[in-house]
Amino acid sequence: MDKIKRVINCVVPVKVCNFKCHYCYVGQNNVFNGKIEKLKYDNAHIQKALTKERLGGTCLINLCAEGETLLAPYLIDLVKRLLNNGHYVAIVTNGLITNKIEELCKFTIKQKSKLFIKFSYHFLELKKLNLTKNFFDNIKKIQNSNISFTVELTVNDESIPFIDDIKKDSLENLNFLPHVIESRNTTVDNFPRLTKLDEKEHLKIWQSFDSNLINFQTKEWMKKRCEFCYGGDWVLNLYLLNGDISICNGGGPKIGNIFEDINEPIHTYAIGNNCPFGHCFAAHFLLTFGVIPELNTPTYENMRERENWLQKEMKEFYSSKLIESNKEYSDDKKLLINTLRSIEENNDFDISECDNLSKKIEENLLQQNIKTIAIYNDDKFSKWLCELLSNTQIKVKYLYVLDSNYGLDSITNKFKHHYRYLYKKIKQNKDIILDKNDTWPHVDSIMITEYVDYLKHKELIKKKTNDKTILITELISK
Ligand code: SF4
């Protein structure tokens, strides 16, 4: 039985849709531009980038466009390749691109056993365009092909007068009511519910669908998450356009890129106790898979299953939790991650709180025979690392500044205030700040602090020296 290793939420760059739903979070932000952008890398390259070996195990790859996902011309072939890699694949669709749905139905039994179609039920648009029958016919095609599926309606005030019709249509065609899911107002901070009704009235109406989805969302709505979250490691948000990754479905800051060099391991960077959102962006999805392992939640299978909508293999996979295939970080690793995130956020920061961390990093580096290091680039992380290592056996020998626009004199001057430990050496007239024109003396390792463009920097360093490089977020590996 497969257990989930990672959730990869893939943002498919299709900014066009055959529907115009007023509650659509994409339409709210005027993202539609009528374009299906060309991917920077082809499907064969993406398949190699997303092997089980590289990702660490069997993943759920969720494909969702900023418009209608199945309009992407490369999608069917890509889905096949991801399934052939051994992953489980979910596709979010409005269910009307019939030729593509029929192609999915022709997949092999093995491929179909790991495929999941999320049909978004847009009642008003279907009625307006007279396409209700096509929608349910396509669901039946998927169901008759033994592909797992779900049908969910995004709740909205305008559909309330038609609730009886929605229920009648669903019961007639599915023998069951659809799931219902909250719509978010993404034009304001913290994405509150998109409704003019008061909460009680809103919930009374929509909970009549008896859907675990909205029931779980209600429990989690507006709860700020402060626990340690593995978004950015166990969960990744992947921009299919170019391979950039960020922390979770909510987006958030870029962590790196996983398509540029597919021979390089994937460098992750969890968000830790610093979730940037007012409440968990996709709680029904990510919390139920256990992105915050200390929370006791139902399984994702529990969110999705209705009346045999999930096939056996999918049901078992959706019942697994991320903690079953991943190890929680050590306290030291958690401290490192939280400290780096805190520096990034410019939070007040007391270096003396990092005593344990400096010992642990010293221990780790000495174990690898690293006694002398250089730090690549001049930023808040390099300042912190210099201070942190100043009372250890690890000697910071140089600071490499490659892209300096403001000249070494100015950096040297800045050192008086920011890099007290290294400044002592400046006073002794040692050349410790080097740029791309200097010869770089050998050190045991070079610490790269700019994790977002790690690969680019690694390439530049390679041109100057063969010294080993370490990414700052990986100073403690587990
Ligand atoms: S708590 Fe949810 S929204 Fe916040 S970072 Fe984690 S997965 Fe993302």
Residues whose N, C-alpha, C, O or C-beta is under 5 A from the ligand:
A	BS01	SF4	R225 C229 G231 C248 G250 I271 C275 F277 H279 C280 F281 L286 V291
